[in-house]
Amino acid sequence: MTINNLENNLQKITDNYSETIRSIFTELSNEPATHGDLCEFGRQTFYTLREMCSEITDYLKSN
């Protein structure tokens, strides 16, 4: 894996995270976040961070 591949993969991961969060939470909503909302936000953040760590680890192992 090259540094460009890593950069592209990380960009895809963050783009996917952004799309997922925006589809779950409406930006202009006047409704307060619920406990369930915060749990879902935490889950999505965890999944994204785990995926990013995996990409970085794969890059480091290959170089």
C-alpha positions, 0 to 999 in steps of 0.5 A: 500500500502506498501513502496515496492509497492510505490517504484515499482510503482514509478519505473514503472512511471519513466521507462515509462517516459524514454521510452516515451521521448526516443521514441519522441526524438532521442538521436543522432539527430543533429536537434535542438529542436523545440517549439513543442518538448519543449511543448511535453517534458513539457507535458510528464514531467507534466503527470509523476510528476502528476502520481508520486504525486498521487502514493505518496498521495495514499501511505500516505493516506493508512498508 
